[in-house]
Amino acid sequence: MARQDTTPTRSDLPSPDGPVRTCVGCRQRAARRELLRLVVGTHDGRPAVVPDPTGSAAGRGAHLHPTTACYELAVRRKAFARALRAAGGQGLTTDAVATYLTRVPDSRDRTPGPDA
């Protein structure tokens, strides 16, 4: 009788940084805490992709590096509707995400201060 290998594969092993998610913009994998969670909600009374910085909103989520470069790449690739599996997703607006990214600068976009 052949013996089956029960050793977990590399992707099954827990990450030391916690759960890993893929950015819908650049498609790079990163720790969940480094990414901004996005969900389908409403913005100005219309269905929209909205940021969920606490990660507690109900529904399917997508993750994005909180940078304008990844945001623009995701918009260009039309990745939000696909990742969120939104019915009629072509009508989703992403204005709330763009506004959020301009108001909350990412620490990776900032230059280190003199005490760094």
LINCOR-V605775 format. One record per helix or strand of 3 or more residues. SS is the DSSP state (a for helix, b for strand). FROM is the first residue (numbers start at 1). TO is the last residue. If there is no record, write none. Layout:
[[SS/FROM/TO] [SS/FROM/TO]]
This chain:
[[a/10/12] [b/20/23] [b/29/31] [a/32/34] [b/35/43] [b/46/52] [b/62/65] [a/68/77] [a/79/84] [a/89/91] [a/95/103]]
